[in-house]
């Protein structure tokens, strides 16, 4: 117990980095995903083709490869990022592509007849989107968004390849130094706690929107 208490502070320090990456990625990728979802449904074929290619690229290649490319590959053409900034860029671009597809599917699930009915009732396009379309889209996409959010917590461990002192790296350092698996066991417990909290929050939000049923 004395040993676990001693390494707990270093693991908490790594968990702070993990949570910071998690929060910043969500703040940037969800709005970007919403914007991209509208672009994917654009009437401009060139824009739609370009965005579809971006989504295909981000979803079709491993996030680990994207991290390595942005931090180690881009400097060869003069584009240099700090370690944490490179991680934010890679995670934001990757998850924005997934969120874009989720929101695109949610928008397509709302029938055109409901939009037309809103126009007949005298609602503007903005009012129609705010009061008719958007609440239904949120209801539809919440489970998928929740799953991606939980995946983000686990995917954050990939930043170890950039040498960032996240939760997993802190556990690996303690394991290699002290030749014991207890730090990794604690790392697993901390990840489970974080995902359990997010799962609980997701269930509360879904119940909040259950009145649309």
MDAnalysis code that builds the backbone (N, CA, C; Angstrom):
import MDAnalysis as mda
import numpy as np

u = mda.Universe.empty(639, n_residues=213, atom_resindex=np.repeat(np.arange(213), 3), trajectory=True)
u.add_TopologyAttr("name", ["N", "CA", "C"] * 213)
u.add_TopologyAttr("resid", np.arange(1, 214))
u.add_TopologyAttr("resname", ["UNK", "UNK", "UNK", "UNK", "UNK", "UNK", "UNK", "UNK", "UNK", "UNK", "UNK", "UNK", "UNK", "UNK", "UNK", "UNK", "UNK", "UNK", "UNK", "UNK", "UNK", "UNK", "UNK", "UNK", "UNK", "UNK", "UNK", "UNK", "UNK", "UNK", "UNK", "UNK", "UNK", "UNK", "UNK", "UNK", "UNK", "UNK", "UNK", "UNK", "UNK", "UNK", "UNK", "UNK", "UNK", "UNK", "UNK", "UNK", "UNK", "UNK", "UNK", "UNK", "UNK", "UNK", "UNK", "UNK", "UNK", "UNK", "UNK", "UNK", "UNK", "UNK", "UNK", "UNK", "UNK", "UNK", "UNK", "UNK", "UNK", "UNK", "UNK", "UNK", "UNK", "UNK", "UNK", "UNK", "UNK", "UNK", "UNK", "UNK", "UNK", "UNK", "UNK", "UNK", "UNK", "UNK", "UNK", "UNK", "UNK", "UNK", "UNK", "UNK", "UNK", "UNK", "UNK", "UNK", "UNK", "UNK", "UNK", "UNK", "UNK", "UNK", "UNK", "UNK", "UNK", "UNK", "UNK", "UNK", "UNK", "UNK", "UNK", "UNK", "UNK", "UNK", "UNK", "UNK", "UNK", "UNK", "UNK", "UNK", "UNK", "UNK", "UNK", "UNK", "UNK", "UNK", "UNK", "UNK", "UNK", "UNK", "UNK", "UNK", "UNK", "UNK", "UNK", "UNK", "UNK", "UNK", "UNK", "UNK", "UNK", "UNK", "UNK", "UNK", "UNK", "UNK", "UNK", "UNK", "UNK", "UNK", "UNK", "UNK", "UNK", "UNK", "UNK", "UNK", "UNK", "UNK", "UNK", "UNK", "UNK", "UNK", "UNK", "UNK", "UNK", "UNK", "UNK", "UNK", "UNK", "UNK", "UNK", "UNK", "UNK", "UNK", "UNK", "UNK", "UNK", "UNK", "UNK", "UNK", "UNK", "UNK", "UNK", "UNK", "UNK", "UNK", "UNK", "UNK", "UNK", "UNK", "UNK", "UNK", "UNK", "UNK", "UNK", "UNK", "UNK", "UNK", "UNK", "UNK", "UNK", "UNK", "UNK", "UNK", "UNK", "UNK", "UNK", "UNK", "UNK", "UNK", "UNK", "UNK", "UNK"])
u.atoms.positions = np.array([
    [0.825, -1.208, 0.000],
    [0.000, 0.000, 0.000],
    [0.860, 1.259, 0.000],
    [2.001, 1.176, 0.713],
    [2.911, 2.329, 0.723],
    [3.440, 2.599, -0.679],
    [3.785, 1.526, -1.384],
    [4.295, 1.675, -2.751],
    [3.225, 2.246, -3.669],
    [2.006, 1.715, -3.564],
    [0.922, 2.210, -4.411],
    [0.639, 3.676, -4.149],
    [0.696, 4.073, -2.891],
    [0.491, 5.478, -2.568],
    [1.572, 6.361, -3.149],
    [2.810, 5.816, -3.223],
    [3.919, 6.611, -3.741],
    [3.796, 6.839, -5.244],
    [3.358, 5.816, -5.988],
    [3.262, 5.978, -7.443],
    [1.932, 6.595, -7.866],
    [0.992, 6.687, -6.930],
    [-0.331, 7.195, -7.286],
    [-0.246, 8.628, -7.806],
    [0.612, 9.454, -7.179],
    [0.728, 10.851, -7.594],
    [1.255, 10.972, -9.019],
    [2.212, 10.110, -9.379],
    [2.734, 10.167, -10.750],
    [1.671, 9.720, -11.753],
    [0.854, 8.742, -11.362],
    [-0.222, 8.299, -12.254],
    [-1.289, 9.364, -12.405],
    [-1.592, 10.068, -11.321],
    [-2.566, 11.159, -11.402],
    [-2.048, 12.265, -12.302],
    [-0.741, 12.547, -12.232],
    [-0.160, 13.541, -13.131],
    [-0.326, 13.142, -14.587],
    [-0.119, 11.846, -14.882],
    [-0.338, 11.365, -16.242],
    [-1.802, 11.409, -16.640],
    [-2.690, 11.124, -15.668],
    [-4.131, 11.164, -15.954],
    [-4.578, 12.584, -16.294],
    [-3.963, 13.579, -15.693],
    [-4.305, 14.974, -16.006],
    [-4.001, 15.284, -17.469],
    [-2.863, 14.795, -17.952],
    [-2.518, 14.993, -19.364],
    [-3.525, 14.287, -20.261],
    [-3.893, 13.066, -19.885],
    [-4.881, 12.311, -20.652],
    [-6.211, 13.053, -20.719],
    [-6.674, 13.566, -19.575],
    [-7.952, 14.281, -19.534],
    [-7.878, 15.596, -20.305],
    [-6.731, 16.269, -20.244],
    [-6.579, 17.521, -20.989],
    [-6.672, 17.258, -22.488],
    [-5.995, 16.219, -22.951],
    [-6.086, 15.839, -24.365],
    [-7.519, 15.480, -24.737],
    [-8.183, 14.762, -23.863],
    [-9.569, 14.342, -24.084],
    [-10.496, 15.558, -24.233],
    [-10.406, 16.492, -23.299],
    [-11.307, 17.650, -23.289],
    [-11.065, 18.544, -24.505],
    [-9.802, 18.852, -24.792],
    [-9.495, 19.735, -25.919],
    [-9.934, 19.103, -27.238],
    [-9.708, 17.799, -27.373],
    [-10.119, 17.114, -28.604],
    [-11.625, 17.190, -28.795],
    [-12.398, 16.973, -27.727],
    [-13.852, 17.058, -27.834],
    [-14.300, 18.469, -28.200],
    [-13.722, 19.470, -27.542],
    [-14.108, 20.857, -27.790],
    [-13.875, 21.243, -29.251],
    [-12.813, 20.725, -29.842],
    [-12.478, 21.084, -31.223],
    [-13.144, 20.170, -32.255],
    [-13.208, 18.877, -31.975],
    [-13.633, 17.927, -33.008],
    [-15.144, 17.872, -33.198],
    [-15.923, 18.048, -32.135],
    [-17.381, 17.975, -32.298],
    [-17.913, 19.132, -33.151],
    [-17.567, 20.404, -32.839],
    [-18.022, 21.483, -33.741],
    [-17.514, 21.313, -35.171],
    [-16.243, 20.882, -35.308],
    [-15.712, 20.673, -36.653],
    [-16.467, 19.556, -37.361],
    [-16.815, 18.509, -36.630],
    [-17.584, 17.417, -37.220],
    [-18.957, 17.873, -37.680],
    [-19.600, 18.747, -36.911],
    [-20.907, 19.272, -37.303],
    [-20.799, 20.075, -38.605],
    [-19.772, 20.910, -38.682],
    [-19.560, 21.712, -39.891],
    [-19.298, 20.797, -41.097],
    [-18.458, 19.791, -40.889],
    [-18.147, 18.868, -41.974],
    [-19.379, 18.085, -42.421],
    [-20.260, 17.754, -41.470],
    [-21.466, 17.003, -41.837],
    [-22.345, 17.805, -42.779],
    [-22.397, 19.117, -42.588],
    [-23.150, 19.955, -43.520],
    [-22.466, 19.993, -44.878],
    [-21.121, 20.054, -44.855],
    [-20.393, 20.051, -46.119],
    [-20.573, 18.755, -46.888],
    [-20.683, 17.646, -46.164],
    [-20.877, 16.348, -46.824],
    [-22.235, 16.244, -47.511],
    [-23.171, 17.118, -47.116],
    [-24.496, 17.129, -47.722],
    [-24.678, 18.329, -48.654],
    [-23.559, 18.985, -48.965],
    [-23.607, 20.180, -49.805],
    [-24.022, 19.841, -51.232],
    [-24.607, 20.818, -51.906],
    [-24.976, 20.656, -53.316],
    [-23.772, 20.866, -54.240],
    [-22.661, 21.372, -53.671],
    [-21.454, 21.570, -54.467],
    [-20.670, 20.256, -54.513],
    [-20.629, 19.650, -55.683],
    [-20.038, 18.324, -55.809],
    [-18.556, 18.310, -55.449],
    [-17.817, 19.372, -55.832],
    [-16.384, 19.405, -55.547],
    [-16.131, 19.421, -54.044],
    [-16.883, 20.264, -53.325],
    [-16.739, 20.322, -51.872],
    [-17.105, 18.989, -51.243],
    [-18.197, 18.413, -51.699],
    [-18.630, 17.128, -51.154],
    [-17.605, 16.040, -51.437],
    [-17.001, 16.076, -52.620],
    [-15.991, 15.084, -52.980],
    [-14.740, 15.244, -52.125],
    [-14.313, 16.479, -51.913],
    [-13.109, 16.731, -51.110],
    [-13.314, 16.298, -49.655],
    [-14.460, 16.636, -49.102],
    [-14.728, 16.267, -47.714],
    [-14.899, 14.762, -47.559],
    [-15.511, 14.135, -48.543],
    [-15.642, 12.677, -48.510],
    [-14.271, 12.009, -48.552],
    [-13.365, 12.572, -49.339],
    [-12.007, 12.047, -49.395],
    [-11.278, 12.212, -48.076],
    [-11.493, 13.348, -47.440],
    [-10.879, 13.588, -46.121],
    [-11.399, 12.594, -45.095],
    [-12.704, 12.399, -45.061],
    [-13.292, 11.455, -44.108],
    [-12.795, 10.042, -44.391],
    [-12.724, 9.672, -45.659],
    [-12.241, 8.339, -46.034],
    [-10.798, 8.139, -45.580],
    [-9.974, 9.164, -45.743],
    [-8.567, 9.076, -45.355],
    [-8.412, 8.943, -43.845],
    [-9.132, 9.762, -43.099],
    [-9.022, 9.744, -41.641],
    [-9.555, 8.447, -41.042],
    [-10.638, 7.940, -41.609],
    [-11.233, 6.710, -41.074],
    [-10.543, 5.457, -41.595],
    [-9.854, 5.577, -42.707],
    [-9.250, 4.411, -43.341],
    [-7.811, 4.149, -42.943],
    [-7.191, 5.082, -42.206],
    [-5.815, 4.887, -41.751],
    [-5.780, 4.910, -40.230],
    [-4.845, 4.174, -39.621],
    [-4.786, 4.116, -38.150],
    [-4.447, 5.465, -37.540],
    [-5.060, 5.753, -36.399],
    [-4.752, 6.984, -35.678],
    [-3.284, 7.030, -35.277],
    [-2.720, 5.892, -34.944],
    [-1.299, 5.835, -34.582],
    [-0.430, 6.313, -35.735],
    [-0.764, 5.879, -36.950],
    [-0.018, 6.313, -38.135],
    [-0.159, 7.812, -38.340],
    [-1.349, 8.350, -38.114],
    [-1.568, 9.781, -38.263],
    [-0.755, 10.580, -37.254],
    [-0.669, 10.082, -36.025],
    [0.162, 10.734, -35.006],
    [1.622, 10.772, -35.440],
    [2.116, 9.639, -35.903],
    [3.516, 9.563, -36.323],
    [3.772, 10.472, -37.513],
    [2.847, 10.493, -38.466],
    [3.023, 11.318, -39.667],
    [3.064, 12.798, -39.319],
    [2.143, 13.232, -38.446],
    [2.064, 14.667, -38.124],
    [3.287, 15.123, -37.334],
    [3.753, 14.294, -36.385],
    [4.869, 14.735, -35.546],
    [6.229, 14.476, -36.188],
    [6.393, 13.319, -36.841],
    [7.694, 12.968, -37.395],
    [7.792, 13.210, -38.897],
    [6.646, 13.160, -39.589],
    [6.684, 13.298, -41.036],
    [6.618, 14.733, -41.533],
    [5.719, 15.528, -40.962],
    [5.543, 16.899, -41.443],
    [6.783, 17.783, -41.294],
    [7.625, 17.567, -40.260],
    [8.842, 18.397, -40.187],
    [9.746, 18.291, -41.403],
    [9.644, 17.212, -42.179],
    [10.469, 17.078, -43.383],
    [10.085, 18.083, -44.453],
    [8.867, 18.654, -44.346],
    [8.457, 19.700, -45.291],
    [8.326, 21.047, -44.580],
    [8.901, 21.124, -43.383],
    [8.972, 22.395, -42.674],
    [7.820, 22.702, -41.744],
    [6.909, 21.751, -41.535],
    [5.777, 21.950, -40.629],
    [6.086, 21.232, -39.321],
    [6.339, 22.010, -38.275],
    [6.784, 21.448, -37.002],
    [5.775, 21.775, -35.909],
    [5.387, 20.763, -35.136],
    [4.491, 20.930, -34.004],
    [5.186, 20.460, -32.731],
    [4.833, 21.093, -31.605],
    [5.215, 20.540, -30.310],
    [4.501, 19.210, -30.117],
    [5.011, 18.389, -29.210],
    [4.464, 17.043, -29.023],
    [2.966, 17.080, -28.713],
    [2.590, 17.866, -27.719],
    [1.182, 17.886, -27.320],
    [0.316, 18.502, -28.408],
    [0.815, 19.541, -29.073],
    [0.074, 20.164, -30.169],
    [-0.136, 19.184, -31.311],
    [0.897, 18.402, -31.624],
    [0.769, 17.390, -32.679],
    [-0.299, 16.370, -32.330],
    [-0.352, 15.985, -31.053],
    [-1.373, 15.036, -30.613],
    [-2.771, 15.635, -30.763],
    [-2.933, 16.903, -30.388],
    [-4.231, 17.573, -30.499],
    [-4.665, 17.636, -31.962],
    [-3.741, 18.006, -32.846],
    [-4.068, 18.107, -34.273],
    [-4.505, 16.753, -34.820],
    [-3.745, 15.708, -34.506],
    [-4.058, 14.379, -35.024],
    [-5.394, 13.875, -34.494],
    [-5.620, 14.008, -33.196],
    [-6.865, 13.523, -32.603],
    [-8.060, 14.323, -33.104],
    [-7.902, 15.633, -33.243],
    [-9.012, 16.469, -33.709],
    [-9.399, 16.119, -35.140],
    [-8.415, 16.008, -36.013],
    [-8.706, 15.674, -37.409],
    [-9.327, 14.291, -37.529],
    [-8.836, 13.341, -36.743],
    [-9.352, 11.981, -36.813],
    [-10.784, 11.896, -36.300],
    [-11.023, 12.438, -35.118],
    [-12.353, 12.302, -34.519],
    [-13.377, 13.206, -35.195],
    [-12.943, 14.321, -35.775],
    [-13.876, 15.162, -36.519],
    [-14.460, 14.394, -37.701],
    [-13.647, 13.545, -38.323],
    [-14.132, 12.737, -39.451],
    [-15.211, 11.761, -38.990],
    [-14.992, 11.124, -37.841],
    [-15.996, 10.193, -37.315],
    [-17.267, 10.930, -36.907],
    [-17.113, 12.060, -36.233],
    [-18.282, 12.831, -35.815],
    [-19.044, 13.360, -37.027],
    [-18.318, 13.724, -38.089],
    [-18.970, 14.211, -39.306],
    [-19.899, 13.153, -39.885],
    [-19.425, 11.923, -39.936],
    [-20.260, 10.842, -40.468],
    [-21.453, 10.560, -39.561],
    [-21.236, 10.661, -38.256],
    [-22.335, 10.426, -37.309],
    [-23.412, 11.493, -37.476],
    [-23.012, 12.757, -37.530],
    [-23.993, 13.838, -37.673],
    [-24.636, 13.823, -39.056],
    [-23.877, 13.437, -40.075],
    [-24.463, 13.340, -41.417],
    [-25.583, 12.307, -41.424],
    [-25.325, 11.172, -40.794],
    [-26.358, 10.150, -40.706],
    [-27.563, 10.622, -39.928],
    [-27.319, 11.397, -38.856],
    [-28.429, 11.927, -38.070],
    [-29.270, 12.912, -38.864],
    [-28.614, 13.759, -39.656],
    [-29.351, 14.724, -40.478],
    [-30.170, 14.018, -41.551],
    [-29.619, 12.972, -42.125],
    [-30.347, 12.250, -43.163],
    [-31.526, 11.475, -42.600],
    [-31.457, 11.141, -41.309],
    [-32.530, 10.360, -40.700],
    [-33.796, 11.185, -40.466],
    [-33.663, 12.505, -40.457],
    [-34.831, 13.381, -40.295],
    [-35.449, 13.596, -41.672],
    [-36.668, 13.188, -41.838],
    [-37.296, 13.209, -43.156],
    [-37.510, 14.638, -43.652],
    [-37.468, 14.777, -44.961],
    [-37.681, 16.072, -45.594],
    [-39.092, 16.584, -45.351],
    [-40.041, 15.685, -45.171],
    [-41.429, 16.103, -44.957],
    [-41.578, 16.929, -43.685],
    [-40.763, 16.664, -42.675],
    [-40.843, 17.441, -41.439],
    [-40.339, 18.868, -41.660],
    [-39.304, 18.999, -42.483],
    [-38.817, 20.343, -42.812],
    [-39.879, 21.107, -43.605],
    [-40.518, 20.416, -44.532],
    [-41.562, 21.061, -45.333],
    [-42.752, 21.450, -44.463],
    [-43.085, 20.612, -43.496],
    [-44.184, 20.932, -42.595],
    [-43.860, 22.163, -41.762],
    [-42.579, 22.306, -41.360],
    [-42.169, 23.479, -40.583],
    [-42.308, 24.750, -41.408],
    [-42.003, 24.656, -42.711],
    [-42.159, 25.822, -43.590],
    [-43.631, 26.191, -43.712],
    [-44.487, 25.190, -43.851],
    [-45.932, 25.437, -43.942],
    [-46.443, 26.126, -42.690],
    [-45.886, 25.776, -41.543],
    [-46.302, 26.385, -40.275],
    [-45.740, 27.791, -40.081],
    [-44.923, 28.240, -41.024],
    [-44.406, 29.601, -40.956],
    [-43.064, 29.737, -40.277],
    [-42.389, 28.640, -40.017],
    [-41.077, 28.701, -39.379],
    [-40.005, 29.009, -40.417],
    [-39.034, 29.808, -40.025],
    [-37.903, 30.074, -40.903],
    [-36.989, 28.848, -40.934],
    [-36.010, 28.863, -41.839],
    [-35.078, 27.738, -41.907],
    [-34.315, 27.571, -40.595],
    [-33.914, 28.694, -39.998],
    [-33.195, 28.632, -38.733],
    [-34.080, 28.076, -37.629],
    [-35.328, 28.535, -37.565],
    [-36.255, 28.027, -36.551],
    [-36.566, 26.557, -36.781],
    [-36.715, 26.190, -38.043],
    [-36.980, 24.795, -38.373],
    [-35.844, 23.898, -37.913],
    [-34.609, 24.355, -38.158],
    [-33.453, 23.559, -37.739],
    [-33.358, 23.498, -36.216],
    [-33.577, 24.631, -35.567],
    [-33.403, 24.691, -34.106],
    [-34.464, 23.902, -33.354],
    [-35.717, 24.011, -33.769],
    [-36.807, 23.424, -32.992],
    [-37.303, 22.074, -33.521],
    [-37.054, 21.793, -34.798],
    [-37.576, 20.565, -35.392],
    [-36.457, 19.552, -35.681],
    [-35.455, 20.005, -36.435],
    [-34.434, 19.085, -36.921],
    [-33.395, 18.756, -35.848],
    [-32.814, 19.770, -35.243],
    [-31.680, 19.556, -34.339],
    [-32.017, 18.675, -33.133],
    [-33.151, 18.875, -32.456],
    [-33.469, 17.971, -31.337],
    [-33.551, 16.510, -31.754],
    [-34.090, 16.259, -32.936],
    [-34.173, 14.878, -33.409],
    [-32.803, 14.318, -33.773],
    [-31.959, 15.162, -34.370],
    [-30.600, 14.728, -34.705],
    [-29.834, 14.349, -33.444],
    [-29.924, 15.178, -32.418],
    [-29.239, 14.887, -31.164],
    [-29.699, 13.559, -30.577],
    [-30.999, 13.340, -30.603],
    [-31.551, 12.097, -30.079],
    [-31.001, 10.891, -30.838],
    [-30.866, 11.035, -32.137],
    [-30.409, 9.924, -32.977],
    [-28.926, 9.632, -32.773],
    [-28.129, 10.693, -32.681],
    [-26.669, 10.500, -32.684],
    [-26.075, 10.293, -31.296],
    [-26.818, 10.528, -30.247],
    [-26.251, 10.456, -28.894],
    [-25.559, 9.124, -28.590],
    [-26.178, 7.972, -28.876],
    [-25.476, 6.711, -28.584],
    [-24.140, 6.586, -29.321],
    [-24.123, 6.963, -30.596],
    [-22.878, 6.868, -31.373],
    [-21.839, 7.854, -30.875],
    [-22.275, 9.071, -30.553],
    [-21.355, 10.065, -30.011],
    [-20.768, 9.567, -28.694],
    [-21.619, 8.992, -27.844],
    [-21.150, 8.476, -26.568],
    [-20.096, 7.395, -26.737],
    [-20.298, 6.516, -27.701],
    [-19.316, 5.465, -27.948],
    [-17.977, 6.034, -28.408],
    [-18.022, 7.043, -29.267],
    [-16.788, 7.660, -29.736],
    [-16.072, 8.394, -28.610],
    [-16.836, 9.017, -27.721],
    [-16.237, 9.713, -26.587],
    [-15.498, 8.733, -25.685],
    [-16.099, 7.590, -25.431],
    [-15.444, 6.566, -24.612],
    [-14.211, 6.016, -25.327],
    [-14.307, 5.822, -26.632],
    [-13.137, 5.370, -27.396],
    [-12.003, 6.381, -27.327],
    [-12.357, 7.659, -27.274],
    [-11.341, 8.711, -27.218],
    [-10.495, 8.589, -25.959],
    [-11.126, 8.256, -24.844],
    [-10.371, 8.089, -23.598],
    [-9.318, 6.999, -23.765],
    [-9.708, 5.882, -24.374],
    [-8.770, 4.771, -24.545],
    [-7.730, 5.072, -25.627],
    [-8.157, 5.715, -26.709],
    [-7.223, 6.038, -27.787],
    [-6.154, 7.039, -27.351],
    [-6.457, 7.811, -26.317],
    [-5.484, 8.800, -25.849],
    [-4.170, 8.154, -25.427],
    [-4.200, 6.862, -25.113],
    [-2.974, 6.168, -24.719],
    [-1.967, 6.076, -25.865],
    [-2.419, 6.305, -27.111],
    [-1.527, 6.213, -28.262],
    [-0.469, 7.312, -28.274],
    [-0.664, 8.375, -27.497],
    [0.298, 9.484, -27.525],
    [1.635, 9.084, -26.918],
    [1.735, 7.881, -26.367],
    [3.026, 7.451, -25.822],
    [4.103, 7.431, -26.899],
    [3.699, 7.237, -28.170],
    [4.694, 7.182, -29.252],
    [5.357, 8.536, -29.467],
    [4.734, 9.606, -28.978],
    [5.312, 10.941, -29.101],
    [6.106, 11.334, -27.856],
    [6.147, 10.456, -26.875],
    [6.888, 10.759, -25.651],
    [6.154, 11.671, -24.701],
    [4.838, 11.743, -24.828],
    [4.043, 12.588, -23.929],
    [3.769, 11.822, -22.636],
    [3.892, 12.512, -21.506],
    [3.747, 11.858, -20.209],
    [2.304, 11.647, -19.798],
    [1.579, 10.854, -20.575],
    [0.181, 10.591, -20.247],
    [0.089, 9.489, -19.199],
    [-1.128, 9.028, -18.939],
    [-1.364, 8.028, -17.911],
    [-0.628, 6.720, -18.211],
    [-0.737, 6.219, -19.435],
    [-0.107, 4.948, -19.776],
    [1.413, 5.045, -19.689],
    [1.984, 6.142, -20.139],
    [3.437, 6.299, -20.070],
    [3.906, 6.336, -18.617],
    [3.147, 7.019, -17.773],
    [3.511, 7.053, -16.357],
    [3.512, 5.650, -15.762],
    [2.536, 4.837, -16.140],
    [2.490, 3.469, -15.666],
    [3.629, 2.628, -16.206],
    [3.960, 2.803, -17.484],
    [5.063, 2.052, -18.088],
    [6.400, 2.391, -17.435],
    [6.605, 3.676, -17.148],
    [7.850, 4.101, -16.504],
    [7.987, 3.461, -15.127],
    [6.899, 3.486, -14.347],
    [6.938, 2.885, -13.011],
    [7.136, 1.373, -13.085],
    [6.516, 0.730, -14.074],
    [6.663, -0.722, -14.232],
    [8.095, -1.099, -14.588],
    [8.705, -0.363, -15.530],
    [10.081, -0.656, -15.928],
    [11.071, -0.360, -14.804],
    [10.811, 0.676, -14.042],
    [11.733, 1.071, -12.970],
    [11.688, 0.112, -11.785],
    [10.467, -0.297, -11.423],
    [10.297, -1.090, -10.201],
    [10.084, -2.575, -10.461],
    [10.033, -2.974, -11.743],
    [9.861, -4.378, -12.133],
    [8.649, -4.999, -11.422],
    [7.489, -4.363, -11.619],
    [6.237, -4.863, -11.065],
    [5.094, -4.424, -11.962],
    [4.051, -5.249, -11.997],
    [2.896, -4.929, -12.833],
    [1.837, -4.110, -12.097],
    [2.076, -3.810, -10.835],
    [1.079, -3.056, -10.067],
    [0.757, -1.691, -10.681],
    [1.753, -0.939, -11.176],
    [1.407, 0.351, -11.808],
    [0.454, 0.193, -12.993],
    [0.673, -0.826, -13.830],
    [-0.212, -1.034, -14.977],
    [-1.601, -1.457, -14.525],
    [-1.666, -2.210, -13.415],
    [-2.966, -2.567, -12.865],
    [-3.718, -1.319, -12.421],
    [-3.018, -0.398, -11.773],
    [-3.647, 0.858, -11.357],
    [-4.058, 1.701, -12.565],
    [-3.233, 1.672, -13.613],
    [-3.583, 2.389, -14.848],
    [-4.896, 1.858, -15.403],
    [-5.021, 0.536, -15.444],
    [-6.267, -0.061, -15.931],
    [-7.468, 0.340, -15.093],
    [-7.286, 0.389, -13.779],
    [-8.380, 0.786, -12.890],
    [-8.784, 2.233, -13.136],
    [-7.797, 3.112, -13.337],
    [-8.104, 4.532, -13.582],
    [-8.857, 4.694, -14.907],
    [-8.436, 3.961, -15.937],
    [-9.158, 4.012, -17.213],
    [-10.591, 3.511, -17.045],
    [-10.764, 2.444, -16.280],
    [-12.108, 1.913, -16.047],
    [-12.979, 2.932, -15.315],
    [-12.402, 3.650, -14.362],
    [-13.161, 4.662, -13.631],
    [-13.591, 5.781, -14.578],
    [-12.664, 6.224, -15.425],
    [-12.999, 7.308, -16.356],
    [-14.099, 6.887, -17.337],
    [-13.994, 5.678, -17.876],
    [-15.019, 5.223, -18.809],
    [-16.355, 4.983, -18.108],
    [-16.310, 4.551, -16.849],
    [-17.551, 4.355, -16.096],
    [-18.258, 5.688, -15.865],
    [-17.490, 6.724, -15.536],
    [-18.078, 8.053, -15.340],
    [-18.701, 8.555, -16.635],
    [-17.989, 8.393, -17.742],
    [-18.515, 8.846, -19.031],
    [-19.754, 8.057, -19.437],
    [-19.759, 6.765, -19.151],
    [-20.934, 5.941, -19.464],
    [-22.140, 6.405, -18.658],
    [-21.914, 6.744, -17.399],
    [-23.005, 7.243, -16.550],
    [-23.539, 8.576, -17.082],
    [-22.638, 9.473, -17.456],
    [-23.051, 10.774, -17.994],
    [-23.836, 10.587, -19.287],
    [-23.363, 9.669, -20.138],
    [-24.063, 9.387, -21.395],
    [-25.481, 8.897, -21.139],
    [-25.637, 7.987, -20.171],
    [-26.972, 7.470, -19.873],
    [-27.892, 8.554, -19.348],
    [-27.351, 9.482, -18.553],
    [-28.154, 10.597, -18.038],
    [-28.598, 11.513, -19.176],
    [-27.707, 11.788, -20.100],
    [-28.045, 12.656, -21.229],
    [-29.083, 11.996, -22.114],
    [-28.932, 10.697, -22.355],
    [-29.906, 9.991, -23.186],
    [-31.285, 9.991, -22.544],
    [-31.332, 9.846, -21.229],
    [-32.625, 9.925, -20.537],
    [-33.202, 11.327, -20.618],
    [-32.320, 12.321, -20.649],
    [-32.774, 13.713, -20.762],
    [-33.503, 13.944, -22.083],
    [-33.080, 13.245, -23.128],
    [-33.695, 13.399, -24.441],
    [-34.767, 12.364, -24.714],
    [-35.095, 11.552, -23.733],
    [-36.072, 10.489, -23.956],
    [-37.480, 11.023, -24.165],
    [-37.739, 12.308, -23.814],
    [-39.086, 12.840, -23.993],
    [-39.413, 13.075, -25.458],
    [-38.410, 12.903, -26.359],
    [-38.700, 13.026, -27.797],
    [-39.301, 11.734, -28.332],
    [-39.306, 10.669, -27.524],
    [-39.868, 9.421, -28.009],
    [-41.385, 9.483, -27.981],
])
